[in-house]
């Protein structure tokens, strides 16, 4: 899924791809924000996995992604995974 989502990001950064999207009736400007949000979510989840799994807190699809994003933000601010 990560590779698939990141594969679409160059579509809004490439002149030829933007032209093709426009010909297909898809405004490239409308894709920029959703793709940026998806890329940020994927980056946050990747960061959470790399940061918290060695400490025994393995990410799960049962836990909302927002929780991992907030925990990663706390880790970035404090530099610690301890409460």
Protein Blocks (a to p, Z undefined) as FASTA:
>chain_A
ZZmmmmmmmmmmpmklmmmmmmnopafklmmmmmmmmmmmmmmmmmmmmmmmmnopacdf
kbcfklmmmmmmmmmmnopabZZ
